[in-house]
Amino acid sequence: MNTEMAESGASSADVSGIRRGPIVAALIIGAFVSILNETLLNIAYPELMKEFSVAALTIQWLSTGYMLVIGILVPVTALLQQWFTTRQLFLSAMIIFLTGTVVCAAAPWFGILFIGRIVQALGTGLMLPVLMTTILVIYPPEKRGGAMGLIGLVIMFAPAIGPTLSGLIVDSLSWRWLFYLVIPLTVFSIVFAGCFLKNVTVLTKPKIDLVSILLSSIGFGGIVYGFSKAGEGSWWDCKTCLETCDSTT
């Protein structure tokens, strides 16, 4: 019995007196704002192509790069959660996301806009694992299903309404307003989390395996990149395959 309590205490703090409502609200607000940006910019691509004079394959990297960075960061964040507290990680993630949003809103050319999107993705990639872990820690097993269902609803709802909101904004305002309107929501999320979010994990600070982090980044990043590049052609290009075979023989 004592062994089990010690093992559970190594991964989470005493959450018996913690108010779950404000913590969940802070997490949901941050998740909604960051995940919304996955699809918020899609409708504005034609306007961005004209303004920055770039091709469709180039502009698509605003979404591909965003997902690529998230795919790389999500497994790495599992390690970071054992080195930094819940508040440190979540607030850092949202501040990074806010910085990227400001950069995007003021971007004078495509390169700066792309950098801003990557910075946004860094914040989102750090925030998502913190969201899931915190929900699992603060709720008992019999209530985790409902809590995870609520989080899943936010995760699905935010990107679903992204194109609709984007279309309404772009029709009447500049594409930059897609970022201007996100800034106050992100600031509110930071302030709200700063007031109500509590630390719910115990820091164990395990040894960092740099080789595993590198291989994980290459693996997960390669999978996301592969699927994104598959949309540009086909999974099986017979012509290219035959040309390769002829050249080798």
C-alpha positions in Angstrom: 0.0 0.0 0.0 2.8 2.5 0.9 4.6 1.6 -2.2 1.6 2.3 -4.4 1.1 5.7 -2.7 4.7 6.6 -3.2 4.6 5.7 -6.8 1.4 7.8 -7.4 2.9 10.7 -5.5 5.9 10.7 -7.8 3.7 11.8 -10.7 1.1 14.0 -9.2 0.6 16.3 -6.2 -2.2 16.2 -3.6 -5.2 17.6 -5.6 -7.9 16.9 -3.0 -8.4 20.5 -2.1 -8.0 22.0 -5.6 -11.0 23.6 -7.3 -11.3 21.9 -10.7 -13.7 24.3 -12.4 -11.3 27.3 -12.7 -8.4 25.1 -13.8 -10.5 23.4 -16.5 -11.8 26.8 -17.7 -8.2 28.1 -17.9 -7.1 25.1 -19.9 -10.1 25.1 -22.2 -9.7 28.8 -23.1 -6.0 28.3 -23.9 -6.8 25.2 -25.9 -9.5 26.8 -27.9 -7.5 29.8 -28.8 -4.4 27.9 -29.9 -6.2 25.0 -31.7 -8.4 27.5 -33.5 -5.4 28.8 -35.3 -4.8 25.5 -37.1 -7.5 26.3 -39.6 -8.2 30.0 -39.1 -5.8 31.1 -41.8 -6.8 28.6 -44.5 -9.5 30.8 -46.1 -7.1 33.7 -46.4 -4.6 31.8 -48.5 -5.7 33.3 -51.9 -5.3 36.9 -50.4 -1.9 36.0 -48.9 -0.7 34.6 -52.2 -1.5 37.8 -53.9 -0.1 40.1 -51.2 3.2 38.2 -50.8 3.5 36.9 -54.4 4.0 33.3 -53.5 2.8 30.1 -55.0 0.1 27.8 -53.6 2.7 25.1 -52.5 4.6 27.8 -50.6 1.6 29.3 -48.9 0.5 25.8 -47.8 3.6 25.7 -45.5 1.8 28.0 -43.2 -0.3 25.0 -42.2 2.2 22.2 -42.9 4.9 23.9 -40.8 2.4 24.5 -38.0 1.4 20.8 -37.8 5.0 19.7 -38.3 6.2 21.6 -35.2 3.3 20.4 -33.1 4.0 16.8 -34.2 7.6 17.2 -33.1 6.9 18.9 -29.8 4.1 16.8 -28.3 6.3 13.8 -27.4 9.1 16.1 -26.2 6.7 17.9 -23.9 6.1 14.7 -21.9 9.7 15.1 -20.7 9.4 18.8 -20.1 6.4 18.2 -17.8 8.7 16.4 -15.4 11.2 19.3 -15.3 8.7 22.3 -15.1 5.5 22.9 -13.2 2.1 23.0 -14.7 1.9 26.8 -14.4 5.3 27.3 -15.9 4.7 25.2 -18.9 1.1 26.5 -19.6 1.9 30.2 -19.1 5.1 29.8 -21.1 3.2 28.1 -23.9 0.6 30.8 -24.1 3.2 33.6 -24.0 5.1 32.0 -26.8 1.8 31.6 -28.7 1.0 35.3 -28.1 4.5 36.3 -29.4 3.9 34.3 -32.6 0.5 35.9 -33.1 1.9 39.4 -32.7 4.7 38.6 -35.2 2.1 37.2 -37.7 -0.1 40.3 -37.3 2.8 42.6 -38.1 4.5 40.5 -40.8 5.8 42.7 -43.7 6.7 39.7 -45.9 6.0 36.0 -46.1 9.2 34.8 -44.3 8.2 36.8 -41.2 4.7 35.4 -41.4 6.0 31.9 -41.6 8.3 32.4 -38.6 5.3 33.7 -36.6 3.3 30.6 -37.5 6.2 28.4 -36.3 6.4 30.3 -33.0 2.6 29.9 -32.6 3.0 26.2 -33.2 5.7 26.0 -30.5 3.2 27.4 -28.0 0.4 25.0 -29.1 2.7 22.0 -29.1 3.7 22.7 -25.5 0.2 23.4 -24.3 -1.7 20.3 -25.6 0.2 17.7 -23.5 -0.1 19.9 -20.4 -3.9 20.1 -21.0 -4.3 16.3 -21.2 -2.0 15.5 -18.3 -3.7 18.1 -16.0 -7.2 16.7 -16.7 -6.0 13.2 -15.9 -4.4 14.3 -12.7 -7.2 16.4 -11.2 -10.1 14.1 -11.9 -10.6 10.6 -10.4 -10.9 7.7 -12.8 -14.7 7.6 -12.7 -14.9 11.2 -13.9 -12.1 11.3 -16.4 -14.3 10.1 -19.3 -16.6 13.2 -19.0 -13.7 15.6 -18.6 -11.8 14.2 -21.6 -15.0 14.3 -23.6 -15.3 18.0 -22.9 -11.7 18.6 -23.9 -12.3 16.5 -27.1 -15.3 18.7 -27.9 -13.1 21.8 -27.7 -10.4 20.2 -29.8 -12.9 19.3 -32.5 -15.0 22.4 -32.4 -12.2 25.0 -32.6 -10.7 23.9 -36.0 -14.2 23.2 -37.3 -15.4 26.8 -36.9 -12.0 28.2 -38.0 -12.7 28.5 -41.7 -16.2 30.0 -41.1 -14.8 32.7 -38.8 -11.9 33.3 -41.2 -14.3 33.8 -44.1 -16.4 36.3 -42.2 -13.4 38.3 -41.1 -11.6 38.2 -44.5 -14.8 39.3 -46.3 -15.0 42.6 -44.4 -11.5 43.1 -42.9 -7.9 42.5 -43.8 -6.3 39.1 -43.2 -4.3 40.7 -40.4 -7.4 40.9 -38.3 -7.3 37.1 -38.1 -4.4 37.7 -35.7 -5.5 41.0 -34.2 -8.7 39.3 -32.8 -6.8 36.4 -31.4 -4.4 38.7 -29.3 -7.0 39.8 -26.7 -8.2 36.2 -26.3 -4.7 35.0 -25.7 -4.0 37.8 -23.2 -7.2 36.9 -21.4 -6.2 33.2 -21.3 -2.8 34.2 -19.8 -4.3 36.4 -17.1 -7.0 33.9 -16.3 -4.5 31.0 -16.0 -2.2 33.1 -14.0 -5.0 33.7 -11.4 -6.6 30.2 -11.3 -4.2 27.5 -12.7 -2.5 25.5 -10.0 0.5 23.1 -10.1 -0.8 19.5 -10.1 2.4 17.5 -10.8 5.5 16.7 -8.9 8.8 17.4 -10.6 11.0 14.3 -10.8 13.6 15.8 -13.2 14.7 12.6 -14.9 17.8 12.2 -17.0 17.5 13.7 -20.5 18.2 11.3 -23.3 19.2 13.7 -26.2 19.5 10.8 -28.7 15.9 9.8 -28.0 14.7 13.4 -28.3 16.5 13.7 -31.7 15.1 10.4 -33.0 11.6 11.2 -31.8 11.7 14.6 -33.5 13.0 13.1 -36.8 10.4 10.3 -36.6 7.3 12.3 -35.8 8.3 15.2 -37.9 9.0 12.9 -40.8 5.6 11.3 -40.6 3.8 14.7 -40.6 6.0 15.9 -43.5 5.4 12.7 -45.5 1.7 12.9 -45.3 1.8 16.6 -46.2 4.0 16.0 -49.2 1.7 13.1 -50.3 -1.0 15.7 -51.1 1.2 17.2 -53.8 1.4 14.0 -55.9 0.5 10.4 -55.4 1.6 7.6 -53.1 2.9 5.6 -56.0 4.3 7.4 -59.1 4.9 4.6 -61.6 6.6 6.9 -64.1 9.2 8.0 -61.6 9.7 4.4 -60.4 10.3 3.1 -64.0 12.8 5.9 -64.7 14.7 5.1 -61.5 14.8 1.4 -62.4 16.0 2.2 -66.0 18.8 4.4 -64.7 20.1 1.8 -62.3 20.1 -0.9 -65.0 
